[in-house]
Amino acid sequence: MTSEVRASHADRDRVVEVLSAAAGDGRLTGDELEERVEAALTARTMGELAVLTGDLPVPAGAKDVVRIEQEGSSVVREGEWAVPRLLEIESSWGDVTLDFTRAVISYGTLRVDLDMRGGTLRLVTRPGVVVDTDSLVAHYADVKVRGSAEPDAPVLRVEVAGRLSYGRVLAGAARRGWWR
């Protein structure tokens, strides 16, 4: 029976994030959040965790982890795509474009684990989307993050980490001629 399966640390962490997001949306009071987080952190089974989020909506189409692997081609995510919690990108001699202008954002943070050689990662932002490349190791590469000052409470924080060799990261709002 699934409800009897033992919960992992990752399972508990996921529930705490769902609860925090629900409180941020006004679905839980501060006291309810505190009670449920404490229960989540001490839960032993998946059934105990399920009870804590059973009355909350599940983000449509949201996934925890998405992986993009490509070599010598281009990958584009645009329109109303669901932003995951973790995006693993392995790319050689190709481009990856992530357009957040109409993306469905279910989590407060997107971590991009990048392993790119000889290509460009383009992050098209909108107001409230903040890009952080402090954890990115770049060799013979160009990293340009264009934008205004970081808002007090961003809608989405994109943390780009990993390696970039012989390539580029371009991040900012779309405007004519910017990608060249």
Biotite code that builds the C-alpha atoms (Angstrom):
import biotite.structure as struc

atoms = struc.array([
    struc.Atom([0.000, 0.000, 0.000], chain_id="A", res_id=1, res_name="MET", atom_name="CA", element="C"),
    struc.Atom([1.476, 3.394, -1.078], chain_id="A", res_id=2, res_name="THR", atom_name="CA", element="C"),
    struc.Atom([0.404, 5.259, 2.067], chain_id="A", res_id=3, res_name="SER", atom_name="CA", element="C"),
    struc.Atom([2.549, 2.861, 4.148], chain_id="A", res_id=4, res_name="GLU", atom_name="CA", element="C"),
    struc.Atom([5.730, 3.529, 2.133], chain_id="A", res_id=5, res_name="VAL", atom_name="CA", element="C"),
    struc.Atom([8.414, 5.276, 4.145], chain_id="A", res_id=6, res_name="ARG", atom_name="CA", element="C"),
    struc.Atom([9.006, 8.939, 3.278], chain_id="A", res_id=7, res_name="ALA", atom_name="CA", element="C"),
    struc.Atom([12.465, 10.213, 2.340], chain_id="A", res_id=8, res_name="SER", atom_name="CA", element="C"),
    struc.Atom([14.077, 13.550, 3.195], chain_id="A", res_id=9, res_name="HIS", atom_name="CA", element="C"),
    struc.Atom([13.376, 14.693, -0.377], chain_id="A", res_id=10, res_name="ALA", atom_name="CA", element="C"),
    struc.Atom([9.682, 13.765, 0.013], chain_id="A", res_id=11, res_name="ASP", atom_name="CA", element="C"),
    struc.Atom([9.454, 15.830, 3.202], chain_id="A", res_id=12, res_name="ARG", atom_name="CA", element="C"),
    struc.Atom([11.262, 18.766, 1.574], chain_id="A", res_id=13, res_name="ASP", atom_name="CA", element="C"),
    struc.Atom([8.840, 18.730, -1.382], chain_id="A", res_id=14, res_name="ARG", atom_name="CA", element="C"),
    struc.Atom([5.846, 18.863, 0.963], chain_id="A", res_id=15, res_name="VAL", atom_name="CA", element="C"),
    struc.Atom([7.378, 21.757, 2.916], chain_id="A", res_id=16, res_name="VAL", atom_name="CA", element="C"),
    struc.Atom([7.818, 23.680, -0.364], chain_id="A", res_id=17, res_name="GLU", atom_name="CA", element="C"),
    struc.Atom([4.196, 23.020, -1.376], chain_id="A", res_id=18, res_name="VAL", atom_name="CA", element="C"),
    struc.Atom([3.032, 24.203, 2.036], chain_id="A", res_id=19, res_name="LEU", atom_name="CA", element="C"),
    struc.Atom([5.187, 27.340, 1.857], chain_id="A", res_id=20, res_name="SER", atom_name="CA", element="C"),
    struc.Atom([3.828, 28.165, -1.602], chain_id="A", res_id=21, res_name="ALA", atom_name="CA", element="C"),
    struc.Atom([0.270, 27.648, -0.361], chain_id="A", res_id=22, res_name="ALA", atom_name="CA", element="C"),
    struc.Atom([0.888, 30.025, 2.537], chain_id="A", res_id=23, res_name="ALA", atom_name="CA", element="C"),
    struc.Atom([2.359, 32.552, 0.102], chain_id="A", res_id=24, res_name="GLY", atom_name="CA", element="C"),
    struc.Atom([-0.842, 32.280, -1.969], chain_id="A", res_id=25, res_name="ASP", atom_name="CA", element="C"),
    struc.Atom([-2.957, 32.930, 1.143], chain_id="A", res_id=26, res_name="GLY", atom_name="CA", element="C"),
    struc.Atom([-4.315, 29.365, 1.311], chain_id="A", res_id=27, res_name="ARG", atom_name="CA", element="C"),
    struc.Atom([-2.815, 28.724, 4.768], chain_id="A", res_id=28, res_name="LEU", atom_name="CA", element="C"),
    struc.Atom([-2.463, 30.979, 7.791], chain_id="A", res_id=29, res_name="THR", atom_name="CA", element="C"),
    struc.Atom([0.870, 31.361, 9.558], chain_id="A", res_id=30, res_name="GLY", atom_name="CA", element="C"),
    struc.Atom([-0.257, 29.027, 12.355], chain_id="A", res_id=31, res_name="ASP", atom_name="CA", element="C"),
    struc.Atom([-1.480, 26.381, 9.876], chain_id="A", res_id=32, res_name="GLU", atom_name="CA", element="C"),
    struc.Atom([1.805, 26.586, 8.004], chain_id="A", res_id=33, res_name="LEU", atom_name="CA", element="C"),
    struc.Atom([3.807, 26.156, 11.204], chain_id="A", res_id=34, res_name="GLU", atom_name="CA", element="C"),
    struc.Atom([1.718, 23.127, 12.285], chain_id="A", res_id=35, res_name="GLU", atom_name="CA", element="C"),
    struc.Atom([1.899, 21.433, 8.904], chain_id="A", res_id=36, res_name="ARG", atom_name="CA", element="C"),
    struc.Atom([5.626, 22.043, 8.398], chain_id="A", res_id=37, res_name="VAL", atom_name="CA", element="C"),
    struc.Atom([6.346, 20.531, 11.811], chain_id="A", res_id=38, res_name="GLU", atom_name="CA", element="C"),
    struc.Atom([4.195, 17.512, 10.921], chain_id="A", res_id=39, res_name="ALA", atom_name="CA", element="C"),
    struc.Atom([5.906, 17.177, 7.518], chain_id="A", res_id=40, res_name="ALA", atom_name="CA", element="C"),
    struc.Atom([9.364, 17.199, 9.027], chain_id="A", res_id=41, res_name="LEU", atom_name="CA", element="C"),
    struc.Atom([8.437, 14.416, 11.463], chain_id="A", res_id=42, res_name="THR", atom_name="CA", element="C"),
    struc.Atom([6.323, 12.328, 9.040], chain_id="A", res_id=43, res_name="ALA", atom_name="CA", element="C"),
    struc.Atom([7.413, 8.717, 8.622], chain_id="A", res_id=44, res_name="ARG", atom_name="CA", element="C"),
    struc.Atom([5.196, 7.605, 5.723], chain_id="A", res_id=45, res_name="THR", atom_name="CA", element="C"),
    struc.Atom([3.924, 8.954, 2.416], chain_id="A", res_id=46, res_name="MET", atom_name="CA", element="C"),
    struc.Atom([0.380, 8.673, 3.803], chain_id="A", res_id=47, res_name="GLY", atom_name="CA", element="C"),
    struc.Atom([1.208, 11.097, 6.616], chain_id="A", res_id=48, res_name="GLU", atom_name="CA", element="C"),
    struc.Atom([2.605, 13.545, 4.062], chain_id="A", res_id=49, res_name="LEU", atom_name="CA", element="C"),
    struc.Atom([-0.396, 13.188, 1.734], chain_id="A", res_id=50, res_name="ALA", atom_name="CA", element="C"),
    struc.Atom([-2.779, 14.277, 4.496], chain_id="A", res_id=51, res_name="VAL", atom_name="CA", element="C"),
    struc.Atom([-0.867, 17.566, 4.875], chain_id="A", res_id=52, res_name="LEU", atom_name="CA", element="C"),
    struc.Atom([-1.397, 18.634, 1.245], chain_id="A", res_id=53, res_name="THR", atom_name="CA", element="C"),
    struc.Atom([-4.651, 16.825, 0.442], chain_id="A", res_id=54, res_name="GLY", atom_name="CA", element="C"),
    struc.Atom([-6.742, 20.008, 0.620], chain_id="A", res_id=55, res_name="ASP", atom_name="CA", element="C"),
    struc.Atom([-4.344, 22.066, -1.533], chain_id="A", res_id=56, res_name="LEU", atom_name="CA", element="C"),
    struc.Atom([-4.375, 22.370, -5.340], chain_id="A", res_id=57, res_name="PRO", atom_name="CA", element="C"),
    struc.Atom([-1.666, 20.579, -7.319], chain_id="A", res_id=58, res_name="VAL", atom_name="CA", element="C"),
    struc.Atom([0.092, 22.782, -9.897], chain_id="A", res_id=59, res_name="PRO", atom_name="CA", element="C"),
    struc.Atom([-0.998, 21.595, -13.360], chain_id="A", res_id=60, res_name="ALA", atom_name="CA", element="C"),
    struc.Atom([1.810, 20.188, -15.478], chain_id="A", res_id=61, res_name="GLY", atom_name="CA", element="C"),
    struc.Atom([4.512, 20.967, -12.923], chain_id="A", res_id=62, res_name="ALA", atom_name="CA", element="C"),
    struc.Atom([7.401, 18.516, -12.705], chain_id="A", res_id=63, res_name="LYS", atom_name="CA", element="C"),
    struc.Atom([10.248, 18.378, -10.255], chain_id="A", res_id=64, res_name="ASP", atom_name="CA", element="C"),
    struc.Atom([13.021, 17.539, -12.726], chain_id="A", res_id=65, res_name="VAL", atom_name="CA", element="C"),
    struc.Atom([13.300, 18.001, -16.485], chain_id="A", res_id=66, res_name="VAL", atom_name="CA", element="C"),
    struc.Atom([16.367, 16.944, -18.482], chain_id="A", res_id=67, res_name="ARG", atom_name="CA", element="C"),
    struc.Atom([17.463, 18.367, -21.831], chain_id="A", res_id=68, res_name="ILE", atom_name="CA", element="C"),
    struc.Atom([20.204, 16.559, -23.753], chain_id="A", res_id=69, res_name="GLU", atom_name="CA", element="C"),
    struc.Atom([21.212, 17.724, -27.204], chain_id="A", res_id=70, res_name="GLN", atom_name="CA", element="C"),
    struc.Atom([24.176, 17.851, -29.520], chain_id="A", res_id=71, res_name="GLU", atom_name="CA", element="C"),
    struc.Atom([24.479, 20.210, -32.471], chain_id="A", res_id=72, res_name="GLY", atom_name="CA", element="C"),
    struc.Atom([20.856, 21.345, -32.457], chain_id="A", res_id=73, res_name="SER", atom_name="CA", element="C"),
    struc.Atom([18.536, 23.825, -30.776], chain_id="A", res_id=74, res_name="SER", atom_name="CA", element="C"),
    struc.Atom([15.978, 23.370, -28.009], chain_id="A", res_id=75, res_name="VAL", atom_name="CA", element="C"),
    struc.Atom([13.355, 26.033, -27.289], chain_id="A", res_id=76, res_name="VAL", atom_name="CA", element="C"),
    struc.Atom([10.865, 26.223, -24.402], chain_id="A", res_id=77, res_name="ARG", atom_name="CA", element="C"),
    struc.Atom([8.378, 29.030, -25.031], chain_id="A", res_id=78, res_name="GLU", atom_name="CA", element="C"),
    struc.Atom([4.705, 29.838, -24.651], chain_id="A", res_id=79, res_name="GLY", atom_name="CA", element="C"),
    struc.Atom([2.861, 28.375, -21.673], chain_id="A", res_id=80, res_name="GLU", atom_name="CA", element="C"),
    struc.Atom([5.362, 25.732, -20.586], chain_id="A", res_id=81, res_name="TRP", atom_name="CA", element="C"),
    struc.Atom([5.522, 24.492, -16.983], chain_id="A", res_id=82, res_name="ALA", atom_name="CA", element="C"),
    struc.Atom([8.701, 25.565, -15.198], chain_id="A", res_id=83, res_name="VAL", atom_name="CA", element="C"),
    struc.Atom([10.147, 22.657, -13.146], chain_id="A", res_id=84, res_name="PRO", atom_name="CA", element="C"),
    struc.Atom([12.076, 22.901, -9.907], chain_id="A", res_id=85, res_name="ARG", atom_name="CA", element="C"),
    struc.Atom([15.274, 21.510, -11.509], chain_id="A", res_id=86, res_name="LEU", atom_name="CA", element="C"),
    struc.Atom([16.350, 21.647, -15.144], chain_id="A", res_id=87, res_name="LEU", atom_name="CA", element="C"),
    struc.Atom([19.378, 19.568, -16.120], chain_id="A", res_id=88, res_name="GLU", atom_name="CA", element="C"),
    struc.Atom([20.899, 20.691, -19.409], chain_id="A", res_id=89, res_name="ILE", atom_name="CA", element="C"),
    struc.Atom([23.626, 18.757, -21.193], chain_id="A", res_id=90, res_name="GLU", atom_name="CA", element="C"),
    struc.Atom([24.420, 20.456, -24.483], chain_id="A", res_id=91, res_name="SER", atom_name="CA", element="C"),
    struc.Atom([27.255, 20.319, -27.018], chain_id="A", res_id=92, res_name="SER", atom_name="CA", element="C"),
    struc.Atom([27.542, 22.781, -29.875], chain_id="A", res_id=93, res_name="TRP", atom_name="CA", element="C"),
    struc.Atom([23.896, 23.817, -29.804], chain_id="A", res_id=94, res_name="GLY", atom_name="CA", element="C"),
    struc.Atom([21.582, 26.398, -28.299], chain_id="A", res_id=95, res_name="ASP", atom_name="CA", element="C"),
    struc.Atom([18.966, 26.196, -25.556], chain_id="A", res_id=96, res_name="VAL", atom_name="CA", element="C"),
    struc.Atom([16.356, 28.961, -25.172], chain_id="A", res_id=97, res_name="THR", atom_name="CA", element="C"),
    struc.Atom([14.103, 29.241, -22.113], chain_id="A", res_id=98, res_name="LEU", atom_name="CA", element="C"),
    struc.Atom([11.450, 31.930, -22.589], chain_id="A", res_id=99, res_name="ASP", atom_name="CA", element="C"),
    struc.Atom([9.759, 32.822, -19.277], chain_id="A", res_id=100, res_name="PHE", atom_name="CA", element="C"),
    struc.Atom([7.470, 35.561, -20.654], chain_id="A", res_id=101, res_name="THR", atom_name="CA", element="C"),
    struc.Atom([4.368, 33.296, -20.627], chain_id="A", res_id=102, res_name="ARG", atom_name="CA", element="C"),
    struc.Atom([5.722, 30.326, -18.642], chain_id="A", res_id=103, res_name="ALA", atom_name="CA", element="C"),
    struc.Atom([3.620, 28.740, -15.899], chain_id="A", res_id=104, res_name="VAL", atom_name="CA", element="C"),
    struc.Atom([5.600, 29.185, -12.684], chain_id="A", res_id=105, res_name="ILE", atom_name="CA", element="C"),
    struc.Atom([4.731, 26.750, -9.877], chain_id="A", res_id=106, res_name="SER", atom_name="CA", element="C"),
    struc.Atom([7.895, 26.998, -7.789], chain_id="A", res_id=107, res_name="TYR", atom_name="CA", element="C"),
    struc.Atom([9.778, 30.004, -6.439], chain_id="A", res_id=108, res_name="GLY", atom_name="CA", element="C"),
    struc.Atom([13.174, 28.753, -7.596], chain_id="A", res_id=109, res_name="THR", atom_name="CA", element="C"),
    struc.Atom([14.401, 27.040, -10.743], chain_id="A", res_id=110, res_name="LEU", atom_name="CA", element="C"),
    struc.Atom([17.852, 25.526, -10.532], chain_id="A", res_id=111, res_name="ARG", atom_name="CA", element="C"),
    struc.Atom([19.527, 25.023, -13.897], chain_id="A", res_id=112, res_name="VAL", atom_name="CA", element="C"),
    struc.Atom([22.360, 22.487, -13.730], chain_id="A", res_id=113, res_name="ASP", atom_name="CA", element="C"),
    struc.Atom([24.273, 23.333, -16.879], chain_id="A", res_id=114, res_name="LEU", atom_name="CA", element="C"),
    struc.Atom([26.894, 21.271, -18.682], chain_id="A", res_id=115, res_name="ASP", atom_name="CA", element="C"),
    struc.Atom([27.325, 23.169, -21.959], chain_id="A", res_id=116, res_name="MET", atom_name="CA", element="C"),
    struc.Atom([30.140, 23.248, -24.466], chain_id="A", res_id=117, res_name="ARG", atom_name="CA", element="C"),
    struc.Atom([30.117, 25.501, -27.500], chain_id="A", res_id=118, res_name="GLY", atom_name="CA", element="C"),
    struc.Atom([26.573, 26.817, -27.414], chain_id="A", res_id=119, res_name="GLY", atom_name="CA", element="C"),
    struc.Atom([24.313, 29.521, -26.053], chain_id="A", res_id=120, res_name="THR", atom_name="CA", element="C"),
    struc.Atom([21.856, 29.399, -23.166], chain_id="A", res_id=121, res_name="LEU", atom_name="CA", element="C"),
    struc.Atom([19.265, 32.159, -23.644], chain_id="A", res_id=122, res_name="ARG", atom_name="CA", element="C"),
    struc.Atom([17.001, 33.079, -20.728], chain_id="A", res_id=123, res_name="LEU", atom_name="CA", element="C"),
    struc.Atom([14.214, 35.438, -21.806], chain_id="A", res_id=124, res_name="VAL", atom_name="CA", element="C"),
    struc.Atom([12.896, 37.014, -18.611], chain_id="A", res_id=125, res_name="THR", atom_name="CA", element="C"),
    struc.Atom([9.865, 39.041, -17.559], chain_id="A", res_id=126, res_name="ARG", atom_name="CA", element="C"),
    struc.Atom([9.323, 41.305, -14.537], chain_id="A", res_id=127, res_name="PRO", atom_name="CA", element="C"),
    struc.Atom([9.819, 39.321, -11.345], chain_id="A", res_id=128, res_name="GLY", atom_name="CA", element="C"),
    struc.Atom([12.204, 36.773, -12.888], chain_id="A", res_id=129, res_name="VAL", atom_name="CA", element="C"),
    struc.Atom([15.704, 37.082, -11.449], chain_id="A", res_id=130, res_name="VAL", atom_name="CA", element="C"),
    struc.Atom([18.736, 35.261, -12.898], chain_id="A", res_id=131, res_name="VAL", atom_name="CA", element="C"),
    struc.Atom([21.710, 34.328, -10.700], chain_id="A", res_id=132, res_name="ASP", atom_name="CA", element="C"),
    struc.Atom([24.867, 32.967, -12.377], chain_id="A", res_id=133, res_name="THR", atom_name="CA", element="C"),
    struc.Atom([27.171, 33.182, -9.358], chain_id="A", res_id=134, res_name="ASP", atom_name="CA", element="C"),
    struc.Atom([27.571, 29.371, -9.217], chain_id="A", res_id=135, res_name="SER", atom_name="CA", element="C"),
    struc.Atom([28.406, 29.005, -12.914], chain_id="A", res_id=136, res_name="LEU", atom_name="CA", element="C"),
    struc.Atom([31.986, 28.112, -13.854], chain_id="A", res_id=137, res_name="VAL", atom_name="CA", element="C"),
    struc.Atom([32.773, 29.620, -17.259], chain_id="A", res_id=138, res_name="ALA", atom_name="CA", element="C"),
    struc.Atom([35.845, 28.826, -19.382], chain_id="A", res_id=139, res_name="HIS", atom_name="CA", element="C"),
    struc.Atom([36.395, 30.865, -22.558], chain_id="A", res_id=140, res_name="TYR", atom_name="CA", element="C"),
    struc.Atom([32.768, 31.925, -22.279], chain_id="A", res_id=141, res_name="ALA", atom_name="CA", element="C"),
    struc.Atom([30.631, 35.057, -22.164], chain_id="A", res_id=142, res_name="ASP", atom_name="CA", element="C"),
    struc.Atom([27.984, 35.560, -19.460], chain_id="A", res_id=143, res_name="VAL", atom_name="CA", element="C"),
    struc.Atom([25.619, 38.533, -19.801], chain_id="A", res_id=144, res_name="LYS", atom_name="CA", element="C"),
    struc.Atom([22.743, 39.024, -17.385], chain_id="A", res_id=145, res_name="VAL", atom_name="CA", element="C"),
    struc.Atom([20.771, 42.128, -18.208], chain_id="A", res_id=146, res_name="ARG", atom_name="CA", element="C"),
    struc.Atom([18.027, 43.423, -15.999], chain_id="A", res_id=147, res_name="GLY", atom_name="CA", element="C"),
    struc.Atom([16.989, 45.853, -13.362], chain_id="A", res_id=148, res_name="SER", atom_name="CA", element="C"),
    struc.Atom([17.662, 45.641, -9.638], chain_id="A", res_id=149, res_name="ALA", atom_name="CA", element="C"),
    struc.Atom([16.507, 42.478, -7.933], chain_id="A", res_id=150, res_name="GLU", atom_name="CA", element="C"),
    struc.Atom([12.931, 42.811, -6.614], chain_id="A", res_id=151, res_name="PRO", atom_name="CA", element="C"),
    struc.Atom([12.276, 42.253, -2.899], chain_id="A", res_id=152, res_name="ASP", atom_name="CA", element="C"),
    struc.Atom([10.112, 39.192, -3.618], chain_id="A", res_id=153, res_name="ALA", atom_name="CA", element="C"),
    struc.Atom([10.847, 37.741, -7.059], chain_id="A", res_id=154, res_name="PRO", atom_name="CA", element="C"),
    struc.Atom([8.230, 35.545, -8.723], chain_id="A", res_id=155, res_name="VAL", atom_name="CA", element="C"),
    struc.Atom([10.970, 33.203, -9.905], chain_id="A", res_id=156, res_name="LEU", atom_name="CA", element="C"),
    struc.Atom([14.664, 32.979, -9.079], chain_id="A", res_id=157, res_name="ARG", atom_name="CA", element="C"),
    struc.Atom([16.644, 31.156, -11.786], chain_id="A", res_id=158, res_name="VAL", atom_name="CA", element="C"),
    struc.Atom([19.908, 29.820, -10.353], chain_id="A", res_id=159, res_name="GLU", atom_name="CA", element="C"),
    struc.Atom([22.317, 28.765, -13.103], chain_id="A", res_id=160, res_name="VAL", atom_name="CA", element="C"),
    struc.Atom([25.099, 26.474, -11.881], chain_id="A", res_id=161, res_name="ALA", atom_name="CA", element="C"),
    struc.Atom([27.514, 24.064, -13.504], chain_id="A", res_id=162, res_name="GLY", atom_name="CA", element="C"),
    struc.Atom([29.975, 24.456, -16.397], chain_id="A", res_id=163, res_name="ARG", atom_name="CA", element="C"),
    struc.Atom([30.062, 26.492, -19.579], chain_id="A", res_id=164, res_name="LEU", atom_name="CA", element="C"),
    struc.Atom([32.945, 26.199, -22.048], chain_id="A", res_id=165, res_name="SER", atom_name="CA", element="C"),
    struc.Atom([33.311, 28.081, -25.329], chain_id="A", res_id=166, res_name="TYR", atom_name="CA", element="C"),
    struc.Atom([29.761, 29.367, -25.136], chain_id="A", res_id=167, res_name="GLY", atom_name="CA", element="C"),
    struc.Atom([27.464, 32.099, -23.882], chain_id="A", res_id=168, res_name="ARG", atom_name="CA", element="C"),
    struc.Atom([24.729, 32.733, -21.361], chain_id="A", res_id=169, res_name="VAL", atom_name="CA", element="C"),
    struc.Atom([22.437, 35.615, -22.282], chain_id="A", res_id=170, res_name="LEU", atom_name="CA", element="C"),
    struc.Atom([19.722, 36.588, -19.816], chain_id="A", res_id=171, res_name="ALA", atom_name="CA", element="C"),
    struc.Atom([17.262, 39.460, -19.857], chain_id="A", res_id=172, res_name="GLY", atom_name="CA", element="C"),
    struc.Atom([13.992, 40.741, -21.259], chain_id="A", res_id=173, res_name="ALA", atom_name="CA", element="C"),
    struc.Atom([13.538, 40.298, -24.994], chain_id="A", res_id=174, res_name="ALA", atom_name="CA", element="C"),
    struc.Atom([14.109, 43.338, -27.142], chain_id="A", res_id=175, res_name="ARG", atom_name="CA", element="C"),
    struc.Atom([14.824, 43.773, -30.810], chain_id="A", res_id=176, res_name="ARG", atom_name="CA", element="C"),
    struc.Atom([18.331, 42.791, -31.821], chain_id="A", res_id=177, res_name="GLY", atom_name="CA", element="C"),
    struc.Atom([19.390, 41.757, -28.318], chain_id="A", res_id=178, res_name="TRP", atom_name="CA", element="C"),
    struc.Atom([20.251, 38.154, -29.158], chain_id="A", res_id=179, res_name="TRP", atom_name="CA", element="C"),
    struc.Atom([22.851, 39.061, -31.759], chain_id="A", res_id=180, res_name="ARG", atom_name="CA", element="C"),
])
